Amino acid sequence: MSSHTTARARFTAWLERANLTHAEAASQLGVTRAQVSHVALGTRTPSLSLAARIQQVAGIAATAWVEESKAS
């Protein structure tokens, strides 16, 4: 994906590629289904600890969320 693709878009693409429900992703990330839903829908930016877990599990740089929130 290009560098201008948002972190949220990369996150939802990861969910689709991995064929994960929000509940399954939540289990892998150690958070609630609601937290995954909020991140996927863009209604909340993940906390630093969740961004770090997303980086470990999905390969999306934790800094991408910070860069995205600065741009908006």
PQR file with spaces between the fields and no chain letter, atoms N, CA, C, O and H, PARSE charges and radii, in Angstrom:
ATOM       1  N    MET     1       0.839   -1.180    0.000 -0.4000 1.5000
ATOM       2  CA   MET     1       0.000    0.000    0.000 -0.0000 2.0000
ATOM       3  C    MET     1       0.881    1.239    0.000  0.5500 1.7000
ATOM       4  O    MET     1       2.017    1.208    0.474 -0.5500 1.4000
ATOM       5  N    SER     2       0.354    2.312   -0.529 -0.4000 1.5000
ATOM       6  CA   SER     2       1.141    3.534   -0.613 -0.0000 2.0000
ATOM       7  C    SER     2       1.284    4.184    0.755  0.5500 1.7000
ATOM       8  O    SER     2       0.535    3.889    1.686 -0.5500 1.4000
ATOM       9  H    SER     2      -0.569    2.337   -0.914  0.4000 1.0000
ATOM      10  N    SER     3       2.259    5.072    0.850 -0.4000 1.5000
ATOM      11  CA   SER     3       2.558    5.705    2.126 -0.0000 2.0000
ATOM      12  C    SER     3       1.448    6.631    2.585  0.5500 1.7000
ATOM      13  O    SER     3       1.351    6.927    3.776 -0.5500 1.4000
ATOM      14  H    SER     3       2.867    5.312    0.093  0.4000 1.0000
ATOM      15  N    HIS     4       0.598    7.101    1.660 -0.4000 1.5000
ATOM      16  CA   HIS     4      -0.471    8.002    2.060 -0.0000 2.0000
ATOM      17  C    HIS     4      -1.728    7.268    2.532  0.5500 1.7000
ATOM      18  O    HIS     4      -2.689    7.913    2.952 -0.5500 1.4000
ATOM      19  H    HIS     4       0.677    6.860    0.693  0.4000 1.0000
ATOM      20  N    THR     5      -1.742    5.966    2.474 -0.4000 1.5000
ATOM      21  CA   THR     5      -2.868    5.186    2.958 -0.0000 2.0000
ATOM      22  C    THR     5      -2.954    5.334    4.471  0.5500 1.7000
ATOM      23  O    THR     5      -1.950    5.211    5.172 -0.5500 1.4000
ATOM      24  H    THR     5      -0.961    5.441    2.133  0.4000 1.0000
ATOM      25  N    THR     6      -4.140    5.596    4.963 -0.4000 1.5000
ATOM      26  CA   THR     6      -4.290    5.829    6.387 -0.0000 2.0000
ATOM      27  C    THR     6      -4.060    4.558    7.204  0.5500 1.7000
ATOM      28  O    THR     6      -4.215    3.441    6.710 -0.5500 1.4000
ATOM      29  H    THR     6      -4.956    5.697    4.393  0.4000 1.0000
ATOM      30  N    ALA     7      -3.692    4.758    8.443 -0.4000 1.5000
ATOM      31  CA   ALA     7      -3.500    3.630    9.349 -0.0000 2.0000
ATOM      32  C    ALA     7      -4.806    2.865    9.505  0.5500 1.7000
ATOM      33  O    ALA     7      -4.803    1.635    9.554 -0.5500 1.4000
ATOM      34  H    ALA     7      -3.566    5.665    8.844  0.4000 1.0000
ATOM      35  N    ARG     8      -5.923    3.582    9.583 -0.4000 1.5000
ATOM      36  CA   ARG     8      -7.222    2.921    9.717 -0.0000 2.0000
ATOM      37  C    ARG     8      -7.502    2.049    8.504  0.5500 1.7000
ATOM      38  O    ARG     8      -7.992    0.928    8.644 -0.5500 1.4000
ATOM      39  H    ARG     8      -5.925    4.581    9.544  0.4000 1.0000
ATOM      40  N    ALA     9      -7.196    2.555    7.316 -0.4000 1.5000
ATOM      41  CA   ALA     9      -7.417    1.771    6.095 -0.0000 2.0000
ATOM      42  C    ALA     9      -6.537    0.526    6.091  0.5500 1.7000
ATOM      43  O    ALA     9      -6.975   -0.551    5.686 -0.5500 1.4000
ATOM      44  H    ALA     9      -6.798    3.465    7.202  0.4000 1.0000
ATOM      45  N    ARG    10      -5.290    0.681    6.546 -0.4000 1.5000
ATOM      46  CA   ARG    10      -4.399   -0.488    6.625 -0.0000 2.0000
ATOM      47  C    ARG    10      -4.921   -1.488    7.647  0.5500 1.7000
ATOM      48  O    ARG    10      -4.811   -2.698    7.449 -0.5500 1.4000
ATOM      49  H    ARG    10      -4.934    1.556    6.875  0.4000 1.0000
ATOM      50  N    PHE    11      -5.489   -0.984    8.741 -0.4000 1.5000
ATOM      51  CA   PHE    11      -6.032   -1.865    9.777 -0.0000 2.0000
ATOM      52  C    PHE    11      -7.229   -2.652    9.236  0.5500 1.7000
ATOM      53  O    PHE    11      -7.307   -3.867    9.423 -0.5500 1.4000
ATOM      54  H    PHE    11      -5.578   -0.001    8.902  0.4000 1.0000
ATOM      55  N    THR    12      -8.152   -1.972    8.571 -0.4000 1.5000
ATOM      56  CA   THR    12      -9.310   -2.679    8.030 -0.0000 2.0000
ATOM      57  C    THR    12      -8.899   -3.649    6.919  0.5500 1.7000
ATOM      58  O    THR    12      -9.496   -4.715    6.772 -0.5500 1.4000
ATOM      59  H    THR    12      -8.089   -0.986    8.419  0.4000 1.0000
ATOM      60  N    ALA    13      -7.875   -3.278    6.136 -0.4000 1.5000
ATOM      61  CA   ALA    13      -7.381   -4.195    5.099 -0.0000 2.0000
ATOM      62  C    ALA    13      -6.784   -5.442    5.752  0.5500 1.7000
ATOM      63  O    ALA    13      -6.967   -6.551    5.250 -0.5500 1.4000
ATOM      64  H    ALA    13      -7.389   -2.412    6.256  0.4000 1.0000
ATOM      65  N    TRP    14      -6.073   -5.268    6.865 -0.4000 1.5000
ATOM      66  CA   TRP    14      -5.504   -6.420    7.589 -0.0000 2.0000
ATOM      67  C    TRP    14      -6.626   -7.334    8.071  0.5500 1.7000
ATOM      68  O    TRP    14      -6.529   -8.555    7.940 -0.5500 1.4000
ATOM      69  H    TRP    14      -5.924   -4.368    7.273  0.4000 1.0000
ATOM      70  N    LEU    15      -7.698   -6.749    8.632 -0.4000 1.5000
ATOM      71  CA   LEU    15      -8.827   -7.557    9.085 -0.0000 2.0000
ATOM      72  C    LEU    15      -9.390   -8.384    7.937  0.5500 1.7000
ATOM      73  O    LEU    15      -9.675   -9.571    8.095 -0.5500 1.4000
ATOM      74  H    LEU    15      -7.776   -5.758    8.739  0.4000 1.0000
ATOM      75  N    GLU    16      -9.548   -7.747    6.781 -0.4000 1.5000
ATOM      76  CA   GLU    16     -10.103   -8.441    5.613 -0.0000 2.0000
ATOM      77  C    GLU    16      -9.162   -9.522    5.091  0.5500 1.7000
ATOM      78  O    GLU    16      -9.592  -10.640    4.810 -0.5500 1.4000
ATOM      79  H    GLU    16      -9.317   -6.783    6.652  0.4000 1.0000
ATOM      80  N    ARG    17      -7.866   -9.186    4.960 -0.4000 1.5000
ATOM      81  CA   ARG    17      -6.892  -10.179    4.463 -0.0000 2.0000
ATOM      82  C    ARG    17      -6.817  -11.387    5.383  0.5500 1.7000
ATOM      83  O    ARG    17      -6.730  -12.526    4.923 -0.5500 1.4000
ATOM      84  H    ARG    17      -7.516   -8.277    5.189  0.4000 1.0000
ATOM      85  N    ALA    18      -6.852  -11.132    6.685 -0.4000 1.5000
ATOM      86  CA   ALA    18      -6.746  -12.218    7.665 -0.0000 2.0000
ATOM      87  C    ALA    18      -8.093  -12.900    7.894  0.5500 1.7000
ATOM      88  O    ALA    18      -8.183  -13.889    8.621 -0.5500 1.4000
ATOM      89  H    ALA    18      -6.923  -10.207    7.059  0.4000 1.0000
ATOM      90  N    ASN    19      -9.148  -12.357    7.259 -0.4000 1.5000
ATOM      91  CA   ASN    19     -10.498  -12.900    7.394 -0.0000 2.0000
ATOM      92  C    ASN    19     -10.910  -12.971    8.871  0.5500 1.7000
ATOM      93  O    ASN    19     -11.434  -13.982    9.338 -0.5500 1.4000
ATOM      94  H    ASN    19      -9.075  -11.553    6.668  0.4000 1.0000
ATOM      95  N    LEU    20     -10.661  -11.872    9.588 -0.4000 1.5000
ATOM      96  CA   LEU    20     -10.953  -11.820   11.021 -0.0000 2.0000
ATOM      97  C    LEU    20     -12.199  -10.999   11.306  0.5500 1.7000
ATOM      98  O    LEU    20     -12.418   -9.946   10.705 -0.5500 1.4000
ATOM      99  H    LEU    20     -10.235  -11.051    9.208  0.4000 1.0000
ATOM     100  N    THR    21     -13.004  -11.490   12.222 -0.4000 1.5000
ATOM     101  CA   THR    21     -14.086  -10.667   12.749 -0.0000 2.0000
ATOM     102  C    THR    21     -13.469   -9.707   13.764  0.5500 1.7000
ATOM     103  O    THR    21     -12.317   -9.875   14.165 -0.5500 1.4000
ATOM     104  H    THR    21     -12.826  -12.345   12.709  0.4000 1.0000
ATOM     105  N    HIS    22     -14.219   -8.728   14.166 -0.4000 1.5000
ATOM     106  CA   HIS    22     -13.718   -7.802   15.193 -0.0000 2.0000
ATOM     107  C    HIS    22     -13.457   -8.555   16.498  0.5500 1.7000
ATOM     108  O    HIS    22     -12.503   -8.243   17.211 -0.5500 1.4000
ATOM     109  H    HIS    22     -15.155   -8.591   13.840  0.4000 1.0000
ATOM     110  N    ALA    23     -14.284   -9.528   16.808 -0.4000 1.5000
ATOM     111  CA   ALA    23     -14.084  -10.320   18.026 -0.0000 2.0000
ATOM     112  C    ALA    23     -12.794  -11.140   17.953  0.5500 1.7000
ATOM     113  O    ALA    23     -12.057  -11.229   18.935 -0.5500 1.4000
ATOM     114  H    ALA    23     -15.058   -9.782   16.229  0.4000 1.0000
ATOM     115  N    GLU    24     -12.524  -11.737   16.792 -0.4000 1.5000
ATOM     116  CA   GLU    24     -11.294  -12.527   16.632 -0.0000 2.0000
ATOM     117  C    GLU    24     -10.054  -11.637   16.703  0.5500 1.7000
ATOM     118  O    GLU    24      -9.056  -12.002   17.324 -0.5500 1.4000
ATOM     119  H    GLU    24     -13.123  -11.665   15.994  0.4000 1.0000
ATOM     120  N    ALA    25     -10.122  -10.476   16.066 -0.4000 1.5000
ATOM     121  CA   ALA    25      -9.000   -9.540   16.119 -0.0000 2.0000
ATOM     122  C    ALA    25      -8.783   -9.067   17.549  0.5500 1.7000
ATOM     123  O    ALA    25      -7.644   -8.943   17.999 -0.5500 1.4000
ATOM     124  H    ALA    25     -10.933  -10.180   15.560  0.4000 1.0000
ATOM     125  N    ALA    26      -9.864   -8.803   18.259 -0.4000 1.5000
ATOM     126  CA   ALA    26      -9.775   -8.368   19.652 -0.0000 2.0000
ATOM     127  C    ALA    26      -9.060   -9.416   20.496  0.5500 1.7000
ATOM     128  O    ALA    26      -8.235   -9.081   21.346 -0.5500 1.4000
ATOM     129  H    ALA    26     -10.790   -8.904   17.894  0.4000 1.0000
ATOM     130  N    SER    27      -9.376  -10.671   20.260 -0.4000 1.5000
ATOM     131  CA   SER    27      -8.729  -11.757   20.993 -0.0000 2.0000
ATOM     132  C    SER    27      -7.229  -11.782   20.712  0.5500 1.7000
ATOM     133  O    SER    27      -6.430  -11.955   21.632 -0.5500 1.4000
ATOM     134  H    SER    27     -10.046  -10.943   19.569  0.4000 1.0000
ATOM     135  N    GLN    28      -6.844  -11.612   19.453 -0.4000 1.5000
ATOM     136  CA   GLN    28      -5.426  -11.602   19.090 -0.0000 2.0000
ATOM     137  C    GLN    28      -4.703  -10.398   19.683  0.5500 1.7000
ATOM     138  O    GLN    28      -3.529  -10.483   20.043 -0.5500 1.4000
ATOM     139  H    GLN    28      -7.494  -11.472   18.706  0.4000 1.0000
ATOM     140  N    LEU    29      -5.412   -9.278   19.782 -0.4000 1.5000
ATOM     141  CA   LEU    29      -4.799   -8.039   20.270 -0.0000 2.0000
ATOM     142  C    LEU    29      -4.905   -7.862   21.779  0.5500 1.7000
ATOM     143  O    LEU    29      -4.255   -6.990   22.355 -0.5500 1.4000
ATOM     144  H    LEU    29      -6.366   -9.208   19.490  0.4000 1.0000
ATOM     145  N    GLY    30      -5.731   -8.694   22.419 -0.4000 1.5000
ATOM     146  CA   GLY    30      -5.895   -8.586   23.866 -0.0000 2.0000
ATOM     147  C    GLY    30      -6.736   -7.404   24.305  0.5500 1.7000
ATOM     148  O    GLY    30      -6.503   -6.832   25.370 -0.5500 1.4000
ATOM     149  H    GLY    30      -6.259   -9.403   21.951  0.4000 1.0000
ATOM     150  N    VAL    31      -7.722   -7.032   23.484 -0.4000 1.5000
ATOM     151  CA   VAL    31      -8.613   -5.914   23.795 -0.0000 2.0000
ATOM     152  C    VAL    31     -10.055   -6.350   23.573  0.5500 1.7000
ATOM     153  O    VAL    31     -10.314   -7.499   23.217 -0.5500 1.4000
ATOM     154  H    VAL    31      -7.911   -7.496   22.618  0.4000 1.0000
ATOM     155  N    THR    32     -10.987   -5.436   23.783 -0.4000 1.5000
ATOM     156  CA   THR    32     -12.394   -5.767   23.568 -0.0000 2.0000
ATOM     157  C    THR    32     -12.762   -5.640   22.095  0.5500 1.7000
ATOM     158  O    THR    32     -12.072   -4.978   21.321 -0.5500 1.4000
ATOM     159  H    THR    32     -10.776   -4.502   24.072  0.4000 1.0000
ATOM     160  N    ARG    33     -13.848   -6.279   21.731 -0.4000 1.5000
ATOM     161  CA   ARG    33     -14.374   -6.167   20.376 -0.0000 2.0000
ATOM     162  C    ARG    33     -14.744   -4.719   20.086  0.5500 1.7000
ATOM     163  O    ARG    33     -14.546   -4.238   18.970 -0.5500 1.4000
ATOM     164  H    ARG    33     -14.409   -6.817   22.360  0.4000 1.0000
ATOM     165  N    ALA    34     -15.275   -4.028   21.075 -0.4000 1.5000
ATOM     166  CA   ALA    34     -15.658   -2.629   20.892 -0.0000 2.0000
ATOM     167  C    ALA    34     -14.447   -1.765   20.537  0.5500 1.7000
ATOM     168  O    ALA    34     -14.547   -0.879   19.689 -0.5500 1.4000
ATOM     169  H    ALA    34     -15.435   -4.418   21.982  0.4000 1.0000
ATOM     170  N    GLN    35     -13.310   -2.018   21.177 -0.4000 1.5000
ATOM     171  CA   GLN    35     -12.101   -1.241   20.863 -0.0000 2.0000
ATOM     172  C    GLN    35     -11.683   -1.453   19.415  0.5500 1.7000
ATOM     173  O    GLN    35     -11.328   -0.497   18.725 -0.5500 1.4000
ATOM     174  H    GLN    35     -13.229   -2.738   21.866  0.4000 1.0000
ATOM     175  N    VAL    36     -11.721   -2.684   18.956 -0.4000 1.5000
ATOM     176  CA   VAL    36     -11.373   -2.981   17.558 -0.0000 2.0000
ATOM     177  C    VAL    36     -12.356   -2.285   16.625  0.5500 1.7000
ATOM     178  O    VAL    36     -11.950   -1.706   15.618 -0.5500 1.4000
ATOM     179  H    VAL    36     -12.010   -3.460   19.517  0.4000 1.0000
ATOM     180  N    SER    37     -13.635   -2.336   16.947 -0.4000 1.5000
ATOM     181  CA   SER    37     -14.655   -1.694   16.117 -0.0000 2.0000
ATOM     182  C    SER    37     -14.419   -0.192   16.018  0.5500 1.7000
ATOM     183  O    SER    37     -14.501    0.378   14.930 -0.5500 1.4000
ATOM     184  H    SER    37     -13.965   -2.806   17.765  0.4000 1.0000
ATOM     185  N    HIS    38     -14.128    0.447   17.135 -0.4000 1.5000
ATOM     186  CA   HIS    38     -13.879    1.894   17.132 -0.0000 2.0000
ATOM     187  C    HIS    38     -12.678    2.242   16.253  0.5500 1.7000
ATOM     188  O    HIS    38     -12.723    3.215   15.499 -0.5500 1.4000
ATOM     189  H    HIS    38     -14.060   -0.016   18.018  0.4000 1.0000
ATOM     190  N    VAL    39     -11.625    1.467   16.345 -0.4000 1.5000
ATOM     191  CA   VAL    39     -10.433    1.724   15.529 -0.0000 2.0000
ATOM     192  C    VAL    39     -10.757    1.490   14.053  0.5500 1.7000
ATOM     193  O    VAL    39     -10.387    2.297   13.201 -0.5500 1.4000
ATOM     194  H    VAL    39     -11.588    0.678   16.957  0.4000 1.0000
ATOM     195  N    ALA    40     -11.440    0.399   13.753 -0.4000 1.5000
ATOM     196  CA   ALA    40     -11.771    0.073   12.366 -0.0000 2.0000
ATOM     197  C    ALA    40     -12.691    1.120   11.741  0.5500 1.7000
ATOM     198  O    ALA    40     -12.565    1.434   10.558 -0.5500 1.4000
ATOM     199  H    ALA    40     -11.741   -0.257   14.445  0.4000 1.0000
ATOM     200  N    LEU    41     -13.606    1.652   12.529 -0.4000 1.5000
ATOM     201  CA   LEU    41     -14.540    2.658   12.021 -0.0000 2.0000
ATOM     202  C    LEU    41     -13.954    4.069   12.031  0.5500 1.7000
ATOM     203  O    LEU    41     -14.508    4.984   11.421 -0.5500 1.4000
ATOM     204  H    LEU    41     -13.709    1.396   13.491  0.4000 1.0000
ATOM     205  N    GLY    42     -12.844    4.235   12.719 -0.4000 1.5000
ATOM     206  CA   GLY    42     -12.220    5.545   12.782 -0.0000 2.0000
ATOM     207  C    GLY    42     -12.828    6.480   13.807  0.5500 1.7000
ATOM     208  O    GLY    42     -12.568    7.683   13.782 -0.5500 1.4000
ATOM     209  H    GLY    42     -12.394    3.492   13.214  0.4000 1.0000
ATOM     210  N    THR    43     -13.637    5.940   14.708 -0.4000 1.5000
ATOM     211  CA   THR    43     -14.249    6.793   15.731 -0.0000 2.0000
ATOM     212  C    THR    43     -13.317    7.050   16.905  0.5500 1.7000
ATOM     213  O    THR    43     -13.544    7.968   17.692 -0.5500 1.4000
ATOM     214  H    THR    43     -13.849    4.963   14.727  0.4000 1.0000
ATOM     215  N    ARG    44     -12.266    6.240   17.024 -0.4000 1.5000
ATOM     216  CA   ARG    44     -11.248    6.446   18.057 -0.0000 2.0000
ATOM     217  C    ARG    44      -9.888    6.072   17.501  0.5500 1.7000
ATOM     218  O    ARG    44      -9.750    5.184   16.659 -0.5500 1.4000
ATOM     219  H    ARG    44     -12.081    5.494   16.385  0.4000 1.0000
ATOM     220  N    THR    45      -8.889    6.782   18.004 -0.4000 1.5000
ATOM     221  CA   THR    45      -7.502    6.447   17.703 -0.0000 2.0000
ATOM     222  C    THR    45      -7.031    5.495   18.793  0.5500 1.7000
ATOM     223  O    THR    45      -7.334    5.721   19.965 -0.5500 1.4000
ATOM     224  H    THR    45      -9.001    7.503   18.688  0.4000 1.0000
ATOM     225  N    PRO    46      -6.301    4.442   18.449 -0.5600 1.5000
ATOM     226  CA   PRO    46      -5.863    3.503   19.483  0.2800 2.0000
ATOM     227  C    PRO    46      -4.895    4.151   20.469  0.5500 1.7000
ATOM     228  O    PRO    46      -4.138    5.058   20.123 -0.5500 1.4000
ATOM     229  N    SER    47      -4.941    3.663   21.689 -0.4000 1.5000
ATOM     230  CA   SER    47      -3.969    4.098   22.693 -0.0000 2.0000
ATOM     231  C    SER    47      -2.578    3.664   22.228  0.5500 1.7000
ATOM     232  O    SER    47      -2.439    2.862   21.305 -0.5500 1.4000
ATOM     233  H    SER    47      -5.556    2.925   21.969  0.4000 1.0000
ATOM     234  N    LEU    48      -1.570    4.200   22.876 -0.4000 1.5000
ATOM     235  CA   LEU    48      -0.196    3.825   22.527 -0.0000 2.0000
ATOM     236  C    LEU    48       0.023    2.327   22.709  0.5500 1.7000
ATOM     237  O    LEU    48       0.668    1.687   21.879 -0.5500 1.4000
ATOM     238  H    LEU    48      -1.683    4.851   23.626  0.4000 1.0000
ATOM     239  N    SER    49      -0.514    1.767   23.796 -0.4000 1.5000
ATOM     240  CA   SER    49      -0.315    0.327   24.027 -0.0000 2.0000
ATOM     241  C    SER    49      -1.044   -0.503   22.976  0.5500 1.7000
ATOM     242  O    SER    49      -0.516   -1.521   22.527 -0.5500 1.4000
ATOM     243  H    SER    49      -1.038    2.288   24.471  0.4000 1.0000
ATOM     244  N    LEU    50      -2.246   -0.092   22.574 -0.4000 1.5000
ATOM     245  CA   LEU    50      -2.956   -0.830   21.529 -0.0000 2.0000
ATOM     246  C    LEU    50      -2.246   -0.661   20.188  0.5500 1.7000
ATOM     247  O    LEU    50      -2.128   -1.620   19.426 -0.5500 1.4000
ATOM     248  H    LEU    50      -2.675    0.734   22.939  0.4000 1.0000
ATOM     249  N    ALA    51      -1.774    0.546   19.896 -0.4000 1.5000
ATOM     250  CA   ALA    51      -1.033    0.763   18.647 -0.0000 2.0000
ATOM     251  C    ALA    51       0.196   -0.134   18.591  0.5500 1.7000
ATOM     252  O    ALA    51       0.535   -0.662   17.532 -0.5500 1.4000
ATOM     253  H    ALA    51      -1.870    1.326   20.515  0.4000 1.0000
ATOM     254  N    ALA    52       0.868   -0.309   19.737 -0.4000 1.5000
ATOM     255  CA   ALA    52       2.041   -1.196   19.787 -0.0000 2.0000
ATOM     256  C    ALA    52       1.638   -2.645   19.538  0.5500 1.7000
ATOM     257  O    ALA    52       2.356   -3.376   18.856 -0.5500 1.4000
ATOM     258  H    ALA    52       0.593    0.120   20.597  0.4000 1.0000
ATOM     259  N    ARG    53       0.496   -3.070   20.084 -0.4000 1.5000
ATOM     260  CA   ARG    53       0.022   -4.446   19.838 -0.0000 2.0000
ATOM     261  C    ARG    53      -0.371   -4.630   18.375  0.5500 1.7000
ATOM     262  O    ARG    53      -0.098   -5.671   17.778 -0.5500 1.4000
ATOM     263  H    ARG    53      -0.087   -2.476   20.639  0.4000 1.0000
ATOM     264  N    ILE    54      -1.014   -3.612   17.803 -0.4000 1.5000
ATOM     265  CA   ILE    54      -1.371   -3.689   16.379 -0.0000 2.0000
ATOM     266  C    ILE    54      -0.101   -3.814   15.542  0.5500 1.7000
ATOM     267  O    ILE    54      -0.067   -4.567   14.569 -0.5500 1.4000
ATOM     268  H    ILE    54      -1.236   -2.766   18.288  0.4000 1.0000
ATOM     269  N    GLN    55       0.930   -3.084   15.916 -0.4000 1.5000
ATOM     270  CA   GLN    55       2.202   -3.173   15.201 -0.0000 2.0000
ATOM     271  C    GLN    55       2.752   -4.592   15.262  0.5500 1.7000
ATOM     272  O    GLN    55       3.209   -5.122   14.250 -0.5500 1.4000
ATOM     273  H    GLN    55       0.902   -2.472   16.707  0.4000 1.0000
ATOM     274  N    GLN    56       2.714   -5.209   16.435 -0.4000 1.5000
ATOM     275  CA   GLN    56       3.235   -6.569   16.598 -0.0000 2.0000
ATOM     276  C    GLN    56       2.423   -7.589   15.820  0.5500 1.7000
ATOM     277  O    GLN    56       2.987   -8.484   15.190 -0.5500 1.4000
ATOM     278  H    GLN    56       2.343   -4.779   17.258  0.4000 1.0000
ATOM     279  N    VAL    57       1.106   -7.460   15.860 -0.4000 1.5000
ATOM     280  CA   VAL    57       0.228   -8.473   15.269 -0.0000 2.0000
ATOM     281  C    VAL    57      -0.032   -8.227   13.777  0.5500 1.7000
ATOM     282  O    VAL    57      -0.005   -9.160   12.974 -0.5500 1.4000
ATOM     283  H    VAL    57       0.649   -6.733   16.373  0.4000 1.0000
ATOM     284  N    ALA    58      -0.283   -6.963   13.417 -0.4000 1.5000
ATOM     285  CA   ALA    58      -0.693   -6.665   12.045 -0.0000 2.0000
ATOM     286  C    ALA    58       0.396   -6.013   11.209  0.5500 1.7000
ATOM     287  O    ALA    58       0.260   -5.895    9.991 -0.5500 1.4000
ATOM     288  H    ALA    58      -0.305   -6.206   14.069  0.4000 1.0000
ATOM     289  N    GLY    59       1.483   -5.587   11.859 -0.4000 1.5000
ATOM     290  CA   GLY    59       2.577   -4.978   11.119 -0.0000 2.0000
ATOM     291  C    GLY    59       2.349   -3.533   10.712  0.5500 1.7000
ATOM     292  O    GLY    59       3.036   -3.030    9.823 -0.5500 1.4000
ATOM     293  H    GLY    59       1.594   -5.683   12.848  0.4000 1.0000
ATOM     294  N    ILE    60       1.399   -2.858   11.341 -0.4000 1.5000
ATOM     295  CA   ILE    60       1.133   -1.446   11.061 -0.0000 2.0000
ATOM     296  C    ILE    60       1.899   -0.628   12.098  0.5500 1.7000
ATOM     297  O    ILE    60       1.648   -0.753   13.297 -0.5500 1.4000
ATOM     298  H    ILE    60       0.840   -3.267   12.063  0.4000 1.0000
ATOM     299  N    ALA    61       2.813    0.192   11.651 -0.4000 1.5000
ATOM     300  CA   ALA    61       3.665    0.956   12.562 -0.0000 2.0000
ATOM     301  C    ALA    61       2.830    1.765   13.551  0.5500 1.7000
ATOM     302  O    ALA    61       1.877    2.441   13.163 -0.5500 1.4000
ATOM     303  H    ALA    61       3.017    0.294   10.677  0.4000 1.0000
ATOM     304  N    ALA    62       3.189    1.693   14.812 -0.4000 1.5000
ATOM     305  CA   ALA    62       2.485    2.440   15.851 -0.0000 2.0000
ATOM     306  C    ALA    62       2.517    3.933   15.558  0.5500 1.7000
ATOM     307  O    ALA    62       1.569    4.651   15.877 -0.5500 1.4000
ATOM     308  H    ALA    62       3.963    1.144   15.127  0.4000 1.0000
ATOM     309  N    THR    63       3.590    4.398   14.959 -0.4000 1.5000
ATOM     310  CA   THR    63       3.705    5.827   14.654 -0.0000 2.0000
ATOM     311  C    THR    63       2.714    6.274   13.582  0.5500 1.7000
ATOM     312  O    THR    63       2.429    7.467   13.477 -0.5500 1.4000
ATOM     313  H    THR    63       4.360    3.815   14.700  0.4000 1.0000
ATOM     314  N    ALA    64       2.190    5.362   12.796 -0.4000 1.5000
ATOM     315  CA   ALA    64       1.230    5.720   11.750 -0.0000 2.0000
ATOM     316  C    ALA    64      -0.023    6.352   12.353  0.5500 1.7000
ATOM     317  O    ALA    64      -0.622    7.241   11.748 -0.5500 1.4000
ATOM     318  H    ALA    64       2.422    4.392   12.881  0.4000 1.0000
ATOM     319  N    TRP    65      -0.414    5.904   13.524 -0.4000 1.5000
ATOM     320  CA   TRP    65      -1.613    6.451   14.170 -0.0000 2.0000
ATOM     321  C    TRP    65      -1.361    7.878   14.632  0.5500 1.7000
ATOM     322  O    TRP    65      -2.243    8.732   14.536 -0.5500 1.4000
ATOM     323  H    TRP    65       0.072    5.182   14.016  0.4000 1.0000
ATOM     324  N    VAL    66      -0.164    8.133   15.129 -0.4000 1.5000
ATOM     325  CA   VAL    66       0.187    9.486   15.586 -0.0000 2.0000
ATOM     326  C    VAL    66       0.234   10.432   14.388  0.5500 1.7000
ATOM     327  O    VAL    66      -0.310   11.535   14.435 -0.5500 1.4000
ATOM     328  H    VAL    66       0.552    7.439   15.206  0.4000 1.0000
ATOM     329  N    GLU    67       0.882    9.994   13.330 -0.4000 1.5000
ATOM     330  CA   GLU    67       0.986   10.812   12.123 -0.0000 2.0000
ATOM     331  C    GLU    67      -0.398   11.105   11.566  0.5500 1.7000
ATOM     332  O    GLU    67      -0.652   12.217   11.102 -0.5500 1.4000
ATOM     333  H    GLU    67       1.324    9.098   13.292  0.4000 1.0000
ATOM     334  N    GLU    68      -1.293   10.133   11.602 -0.4000 1.5000
ATOM     335  CA   GLU    68      -2.638   10.299   11.098 -0.0000 2.0000
ATOM     336  C    GLU    68      -3.420   11.310   11.942  0.5500 1.7000
ATOM     337  O    GLU    68      -4.129   12.155   11.397 -0.5500 1.4000
ATOM     338  H    GLU    68      -1.087    9.229   11.979  0.4000 1.0000
ATOM     339  N    SER    69      -3.292   11.225   13.264 -0.4000 1.5000
ATOM     340  CA   SER    69      -4.043   12.137   14.121 -0.0000 2.0000
ATOM     341  C    SER    69      -3.518   13.567   14.011  0.5500 1.7000
ATOM     342  O    SER    69      -4.286   14.513   14.185 -0.5500 1.4000
ATOM     343  H    SER    69      -2.715   10.538   13.707  0.4000 1.0000
ATOM     344  N    LYS    70      -2.230   13.745   13.727 -0.4000 1.5000
ATOM     345  CA   LYS    70      -1.673   15.085   13.525 -0.0000 2.0000
ATOM     346  C    LYS    70      -2.197   15.709   12.232  0.5500 1.7000
ATOM     347  O    LYS    70      -2.362   16.926   12.146 -0.5500 1.4000
ATOM     348  H    LYS    70      -1.606   12.977   13.586  0.4000 1.0000
ATOM     349  N    ALA    71      -2.454   14.881   11.239 -0.4000 1.5000
ATOM     350  CA   ALA    71      -2.886   15.369    9.942 -0.0000 2.0000
ATOM     351  C    ALA    71      -4.347   15.827    9.947  0.5500 1.7000
ATOM     352  O    ALA    71      -4.756   16.619    9.099 -0.5500 1.4000
ATOM     353  H    ALA    71      -2.320   13.892   11.309  0.4000 1.0000
ATOM     354  N    SER    72      -5.117   15.332   10.893 -0.4000 1.5000
ATOM     355  CA   SER    72      -6.549   15.695   10.885 -0.0000 2.0000
ATOM     356  C    SER    72      -6.853   16.908   11.698  0.5500 1.7000
ATOM     357  O    SER    72      -8.009   17.324   11.779 -0.5500 1.4000
ATOM     358  H    SER    72      -4.784   14.689   11.582  0.4000 1.0000
